């Protein structure tokens, strides 16, 4: 019995830790990108991109495997309907105006949902990263 417990303890220590997902703002080049990623890997959950001053944020949700169609984006009390297209890599892409109430509410509390057909995805920016989201919105606004 002791040998089994010892073996399980060794195996649990050998399991690599979960990767650290974080939000990173890339604002040195055009386009401006805010990415929910594991740094130094190709692992992405969400990217927000815009050309500075364009007032259009392109949102890409990775790993969604959702077919394109009309998407309903909602944040706070605001919502918007916008076309969404699925990518070959299992991503879902849509665009939102950076000056739309949905994006303003998203920038305020860091929570937005995107629903296409019956599938709903949530985007959450935790409190320590809200300043990056707000800076992204500021850089995108025209």
C-alpha positions in Angstrom: 0.0 0.0 0.0 2.8 2.4 0.9 4.5 1.7 -2.4 1.3 2.6 -4.3 0.9 5.8 -2.5 4.6 6.7 -3.1 4.2 5.9 -6.8 1.2 8.1 -7.1 3.0 10.9 -5.3 5.9 10.7 -7.7 3.6 10.6 -10.8 1.7 13.7 -9.5 4.9 15.6 -9.2 6.0 14.5 -12.7 2.9 16.0 -14.3 3.8 19.4 -15.9 1.8 22.3 -14.5 -1.0 23.9 -16.5 0.3 26.6 -18.8 -0.2 30.2 -17.6 -2.8 31.9 -19.7 -2.4 35.7 -19.8 -3.4 38.8 -21.7 -0.6 40.5 -23.6 -0.9 43.9 -25.5 1.2 44.2 -28.6 1.0 47.9 -29.5 4.4 48.6 -31.1 3.3 47.7 -34.6 0.2 47.9 -36.7 -2.1 46.2 -36.1 -2.6 46.6 -32.4 -3.2 43.1 -30.8 -4.5 42.1 -27.4 -4.0 38.3 -27.1 -5.1 35.8 -24.5 -2.2 33.4 -24.8 0.4 31.2 -23.3 3.5 33.3 -23.8 6.2 31.9 -26.1 3.8 29.3 -27.6 1.3 29.3 -30.4 -1.5 28.7 -27.9 -4.2 31.3 -28.2 -7.8 31.5 -26.8 -8.7 35.0 -28.0 -7.2 37.8 -30.0 -8.5 41.3 -30.5 -6.9 43.2 -33.4 -7.3 46.7 -34.9 -5.6 49.2 -37.0 -4.9 52.2 -34.8 -7.6 54.8 -35.1 -9.9 52.6 -37.2 -12.5 52.1 -34.5 -13.0 48.5 -35.6 -11.9 45.6 -33.4 -11.5 42.2 -35.0 -12.2 39.5 -32.5 -11.0 35.9 -33.1 -12.0 33.1 -30.7 -9.8 30.0 -31.1 -10.9 26.4 -30.5 -14.5 27.2 -30.9 -15.3 24.8 -33.8 -18.4 26.9 -34.3 -19.9 27.4 -37.8 -20.1 30.9 -39.0 -23.3 32.9 -39.3 -24.8 35.8 -37.4 -23.2 36.3 -34.0 -24.7 38.1 -31.0 -22.1 39.8 -28.9 -23.3 40.9 -25.5 -21.6 42.8 -22.6 -23.3 44.5 -19.7 -26.8 45.6 -20.9 -25.7 46.1 -24.5 -25.8 43.6 -27.4 -25.0 43.7 -31.1 -25.5 41.3 -34.0 -22.7 41.0 -36.5 -21.6 38.5 -39.1 -19.1 35.8 -38.0 -17.0 33.5 -40.1 -15.3 30.2 -39.1 -11.7 29.7 -39.9 -10.0 26.5 -41.0 -8.1 26.4 -37.8 -11.3 26.1 -35.7 -11.5 29.8 -35.0 -14.5 32.2 -35.1 -13.9 35.7 -36.4 -16.1 38.8 -36.0 -15.8 42.5 -35.9 -17.1 45.1 -33.5 -17.0 48.8 -33.5 -14.7 50.0 -30.7 -17.2 52.9 -30.0 -20.2 50.6 -29.8 -21.9 50.2 -26.4 -21.0 46.4 -26.4 -17.3 47.2 -26.6 -17.6 50.0 -24.1 -19.3 47.7 -21.6 -16.6 45.0 -22.3 -13.8 47.5 -21.7 -15.5 48.5 -18.4 -15.9 45.1 -16.8 -13.9 42.7 -19.0 -16.8 40.3 -19.8 -18.4 39.7 -23.2 -20.2 36.7 -24.6 -20.5 35.7 -28.2 -23.3 33.4 -29.4 -23.7 31.8 -32.8 -26.7 29.5 -33.2 -26.8 27.5 -30.0 -23.1 27.9 -29.1 -22.0 30.5 -26.6 -18.4 31.5 -25.8 -17.3 33.9 -23.1 -14.4 36.3 -23.2 -13.1 37.4 -19.8 -10.4 39.8 -19.0 -9.5 39.6 -15.4 -9.2 42.7 -13.3 -5.3 42.8 -13.4 -5.5 43.0 -17.2 -8.3 45.5 -17.7 -5.9 48.4 -18.2 -4.6 46.5 -21.3 -8.1 46.2 -22.6 -8.8 49.8 -22.1 -5.5 50.8 -23.7 -6.4 48.6 -26.7 -9.8 50.4 -27.0 -8.1 53.8 -26.7 -5.6 52.9 -29.5 -8.3 51.6 -31.7 -10.7 54.5 -31.4 -10.7 57.0 -34.2 
